[in-house]
Amino acid sequence: MLNSVRSTTVIIDESGIAFGTSGARGLVEQFSDEVCAAFTVAFITAMQASFNVERIALGMDRRPSSPAMAAACTSAARALGVKVDDYGVLPTPALALQAMAESIPCIMITGSHIPFDRNGIKFYRPDGEITKADETAILKAQAAMPSLPAPERSAVSEAANQAYSTRFTSWFSGQPLKDWRIGLYQHSASGRDLSAHILSELGADVVVLGRSEAFVPVDTEAVSEEDQAQGRAWAKQHKLHALFSTDGDGDRPLLGDETGTWQRGDIVGLLCARALNIEALAVPVSCNTAIETCGAFQAVERTRIGSPYVLESMASLTKRFERVAGFEANGGFLLASTLEKEGRRLTALPTRDALLPALTLMVVAAERGIALSRLFAELPARYTASDRLKSFPTEKSHALLTKWEASPELLQQALGLDASIVHIDNTDGLRATLENGDIIHLRPSGNAPELRCYCESDEQNKALSLVQQCMNALATLTL
């Protein structure tokens, strides 16, 4: 038996783990049994202030460190007299869908796309993702730690995976992907087998690709050159209509067309929202400006980066519009409104989801009898590219952005830009619009010591060149 007289606040503070844009994230060694238990106790305590918490749902990704973390969280919940419904390895949106249907909180053990030596914990209220206020309540809970039994998991249920599968097979009627050959890049994604099942149920001929028992940190916002080349090779070799993958926990899509070109997440989200006849959108400031210029939506609100901010904006929009959604630059799609079509119903799921946007685009293209690339070609010519500097101290990032916001001329000089900066947006990071219409957005990652760079231009090659120019300049900078 482990005993502790320290409060959850002290244990969490000493761990050095903080909330990023998507849950609590840190190094694997920081997530000891005691720290995982403290987060669980603090979360349940915070939820009990507003809800009657007798059960929680639990899930995890395929990181080697996730089972031990899940076991520690389970033991902490049990010590508080709270039952745990363990759904094992599954996509985050599948766990959220199940928990929200049963009106219980849930915990997802996942580091999503961040490096292998890190992990994280996502928390959900009975009615959806936690808010920034909930994050503060968890960190300041000051709950007494109970006597903890040895970490041990509960029996795993497949109910959440089954409900998630039914969500899509009932929304997309019949087998709309019949005669489509879809490459499924499985790597170590938590929903890799579930995705294969759903695609097959919708009629697709699924080609399984790149399955890995070692964890692969796929970042849908910064697709590696190796993955880009691999996508093109797979499409050619297997004569594919589309390529599909997700990040580690299945809430961010990676969709490739028939040429094997991986498409940008925000453009996938834009096309999905248009196909679903969404009236109003909430999107982070980093998303492509084609969202506004395409003219498909009655309202578009720009937010800080992170699903809590998108959720807050969506909640406001639902007061004025009946069909509201949001998405992020990584492609994760949040559905704020329940949709109905021809007697079928798609319930609201206000958390990032990878399958809905990818499936929607594939079905639309299949039903129209066109290549997937044609959907993307129909949009205004605005192209984005992004990259990141790894192991770039967050303090250094903030110091540089503060200096450049005060003097945009220094930013122009530091990056070697030919065009002058005409506008600075500091909604989240530093977003500079140039006189030629190009955009450069610099932002410290909320999950890891990385500096991200997003660029937008009227040609894809120009956006790629601009990112590379910025990366080269940033890599040589000193304060």
N, C-alpha and C positions, 0 to 999 in steps of 0.2 A: 504493500500500500504506500502511495506517495502522499505526504502531508505537507501543507503549506499554510502559513498564517498570513502570507502576503496577499495583498489585494490584486485583482486583475490589472488594475491601472499600473501598479509598480512593475509587474511581470512584463506587460506589453511595452512599457517605456524602456525597460532595461534591454529588451530584445532588439531594439533599433528598427523594428518593422513599422512601416507607415502605410497609409492608404494611398494608392495611386489613382489613376483614372478608372481602374476596374478592380476594386478589391484591395486587400492587404497583400503586399508583395515584399519578398526579401530573399536572402540566401537560404539554401536548404538547411544549413547548420543553425540558422536563427530560429527555425521552426521546430524547436524541441517539443517533446510531449507536453511539458509544462506550459509552453507558450501557446501551442494549439489549444490546450485545455482552457487557458485563460481567455483566449479570443472567443471560444465557444460559450463559456460562462458569461462573459461580458455581453455577447450578442443575445443570448437567451434572456438575460436580465433586462437589457434594453427593450427587447420585444415584449416582455411581460408588463412593461409600463403601459402598453396599449392593447395587448392581445392576451387571451387565455392560451398559454403555450403548454400543451400536453404532449405534442409530438413534433418532431422536425424531420425533414427529408435530407438525405445526404447523398452526394455523388462525387466522382473524381475523374481526373484524366489519367493518362497512361505513364506519367512520370514515375520513375522508380521510387521517389520519395513520397508519392501520394498515398499509398495504402497505410503507411505508418501514421501519417498525419490524420487520415480518416479515422483510424482506430483511436487516436488520442482524443479527437473531437467526440467520438461516440461515447467513450468512457466518461468524459466530462458531462455530457448531456444526461447520461444515466445517473451520475452522481447527484444531479439536480432533480431526479425523478421524472425526466422527460424521455419518452420513448423515441427511438431512432428508426426511421424507414430507410434502409440502405438500398440504393439503386445501382450501386457499383459503378463501373466505367460507362459513361454516357455523355452526350453533348450537354453543355450547360443549359441551352434553351429547352431541352427535353425534361431536365430536372425542374426547371422553373415552371414549365407548363403543368407538370404533375402537382407540384406543391401549391400553385395558385388554384388549381382545380379543387384541391382539398382544403384550401385556406389555412395552410400551415407554413411556418418559416422553413427555409432550407439553407444548407451550406454546401458549396461546391469547392472541392480541393483542386485547384488548377493554377498553373502559371501561364496559361494560354500560350503565347508565342515567345515568351522571354527565354533567355539562355538556360541551358541544361542545369546549371548550378543553382538555379533559383526556383521558387515555387510560390504559391499564393493561396488565399482563401477568399471566395466570393460569398456574400451574404444576401439573402432575399427575405423580405417581409412576407407575410401571408398574402399581401396584395401586390407584390412585385419587388423590384430592386430597392435596396435601401437608398435613402437620400443622404445628402451631405450632413443633415442634422442627425441622422441615425449613426453615421460614422463617428461624429463627435460624441454621441451618447455611448457608443461602444468603448471608445478610448477613455472616457471619463466615468465609466460605470462604477469603479471602486467596489466591486462585489467581492465578498470573501470567497476564497477558493475552498471548495469542499474537499473532503478526503477522497482521493481518486483511486478507483480500482485499476488493475493492470489494463493497458490499452487492448481493446478487443472489438472487432467488427460485428455487426449484426448479419443475419442471413440476407443475401442479395435478392432483390425482386426485379423482374423484367417489366413490371407494369408501366413504368414511365417510358421506356423505349417503345412499347406497344402503342401507348397513347400518342406519342410523337409521330409514329409511322401512320397511324390512322388519320391524324390531322391532315396529312398531305394526300393520302390515297382517297380520302373522301372529298377534299376540295377540288382536286384535279380529276374530273370524271373520266371513266374509261381508262384507256391506255394511250394517252396523247403522245407519248414518246416512242410508240411502236415504229420500227424501222430506223430508229436513231441508234447510233453506236457511240456510246459515251465512255470516255476514259476516266476512271476514278483513281486519282492519285491518293492512295490511302495513307502512306507513311505511318505515323503513330497516332493519327487522329482518334479521338475518343469515340467518334461516331462512324468509323470507317465501315464496319460491317452493316450498321443500320442504314447508312447512305446507299450501300449496294442493294440492300433489300428494297428500299423505297424506290430507287430508280428502276429496278427490275419489275416491281409491282406496277409502275407507270408505263411499262412496255419496252423499256430501253434494253439494248444489248450492252451489258456492262463489261468493260475490259478493266480488270484490276491491275493497277500499276504501282510500283514503288512502295510496296508494303514493307514496313520495318519494325522489328521488335525492339530496336534501340530508339530512344526518344529523339524526334526531329523537330526543332523549334521553327516551324514555318510561320513567317511574318507576311501577312497578306498586303501590308503597306510597303514592304521593301523586299520584293521577290528577287532572289539572288540571280545572277547571270547564269549560273549552272541550272537553276530551275527553269529559267526562260528558254535556254537551249534545249533542255530535256523536254519541255512542253512541245516545242516545234517538232522535235524528233519523234515523239510519241504520236502526234497527230498524223504525221506523214506515214509512219510505220504501220499504224493500225487503222488508217483511213477513218478518222473520228469525225463525228459531227460536233462534239464538244468535249471539253476537259473539265473535271470538277474536283475540288479539294476544299479543305477547311484548315483553319489553324488547329492548335492542339486540342481545344475544348469545344470545337464545333460551333462557335458563334460568329465566325467571320468567314465569308466565302472566298474562294479563289476559283474564278470561272474563266476558262479559256475557250476561244472560238475554234472553228474547224481548221484554222491554220496553226493552232497550238499557241496562239498569242494570249497570254494571261491579261485579262481586262481589269481596269482600275475599279476598286470597290465602290467608290462614290458614283461612278457611271452605271455600274450594275444596279445600285440602289435607286438611282434616278429612273432608269428604265423600268424597274420593278414597280416603283410608285406610280409611274404613268400608266402601266398596264393594269394596275389595281384601281385606277380612277381615284387616286388620293387627291383630296382638295387642298390640304395644307401640310407643309413639311417643317420639321425642325431638324437642322443639320449643323454640325460644327463649322466654325469659320474656315477650316482648312479644306473644305469640299470644293469641287469644281464649280466655277461660275456658270456653267451650262445649265445648272439647276434653275437659275432665274431666266437665262436667256432663251431657254427652250419654250417658255410660255405655257407650260402644262399645268401650273399650279396657281391657285388663287392667292396663296400666301406662303412665303418662305422666311422662316426665322433662323438667324445664325446665332450659334451659341459657343461657349467655351468647349474645348475638347473633353470628352468623357460622357458616358451614358447618363450620369445623374443630371447633367445640364440639359441634355436632349430630352430626358423625361420631364423635367420641369417645364420646358418650353412646350412639349406636346400637351401636357396637362392644361396649359393656358389656351392652346389652340382648340382643344376639344370643347371649350365653352362657346366657340364661335362656328365650328365646322363639324360636320358629321363623319367625314372620312379623313382621319389624321394619321400620319406616320412620321417616322424619322429614320435616319441612317447615318452611319459614320463613314469617314474616308476609308476605313478598313473593310467596308462592305456590310458590316453587321446591320441588319434591318429590324427596326422596332415598330410594331403595329399597335397603335393606340386605340383603334376602333375595330369593332366586330363587323365583318363584311358579309354580305349575302349576295348570291348570284345563282339564278336558276334553281332555287330551292336548296342550294348548298350553303353552308355556313362556315366561315373562318373566324374563330374567336380571337379577340385581341390578345396579343402576347407582347407587352411592352418591355421587351428585353432583346438584346442583340440575337439575331438568328441568321444562320448561314444558308439553310436549305430553302427558305421561302423565296429569296431573291433569285437564287440560281435556278431553281425549278421553274419559277414564273417565266424567266427569259427563255429557257429551253422550250417550254410548252408553247409560248407565244410564237417563237420562230418555227417550231414544228407545225403548228396549226396554220400558219401563214404560208408554209411551204418554202421558206427562205433560209439561207445560211445565217448562222448566228451573228456573224460579222456585220450583216446588213442592218441589224438593229442598232448597232453602235454607230454605223455610218450615217444614220438618219439624224443624229444630234448635231447641234452647232459645233463648229470646229474649235473646241477648247480642249487642250490636252494637258495632262498632269504627269509628273514623275516625282519620285521621292527616293531618299536614301537616308542613311544615318551614320553618324560617327560613333562607334562603340568605345567604351571605356573613356568617355568624355565627362569629366566631373560636372555634376549638376551646378555646383557653385560657380564654376567657370562659365557655364552657359548663361546663367542669370546675370553675371557681371557684364559679359559682353553685350547681351541684349539691352541691359540698362544703359550702357554707354552709347549704343547705336540708336536707341530710341531718342536720346537727347540730341544726337547729332547724326542724322541720316547720311550726311556726306561722308562720315567715317565708315559707315556700312558700305556705301558705294565703293569707296576706296579699298576697303578690306577684301571685298569680293571681286574687285576688278571689273565692275559693271560699266558698260559703255553708256547705257541710258540712265537718266537721272531718276531719282525716286520722287514721286509726286504725292504719295499718300502712305501713311503708316497706320496700321490697325493693331492695337495691343490687346484685343479681346482675349487672346491666348497665345503667348509668345510674341513674336514680332512678324507681322505680315506686311511686306512692302510691295506696293504697286508701282511699276515703272512707267515712264512716259510712253513707252511703246506698247503698253497693255500687259506686259509680262508680270508675273507675280512670284515673289520669293517669300516663303514663310518658314521661319526658323523657330523651333520650339524644343525645350528640354523634355525628354520623355518623363512621364509620370510613374513609370514602372522600373526603370533601370538607368544607370549613368550613361545616357546616350543623348546626343543632340540630333534631332530630326530636321530634315530639310525637305520642304514640299515646293515644287515649282510648277507654274502653269504658263502655257504659251499657246499660240494659234497653230503650231505644228508640233507633232510628237518629237521629232528630232531636236527641235529647238528647246523643248522642255527637258529632254534628256541631257542635252549639252549644257544647259543652264544648271541643272543639278550637279553634273560632274564638275563644272567650273566652281560652284560653291563648295563642294566637298573638298576639292584640291586646295582651295583658299583656306577653308576652315581648319584643315588638318595641320596647317603650318602656323596657326595663330598662337600667340602668347599675349597675356594681358599686359 
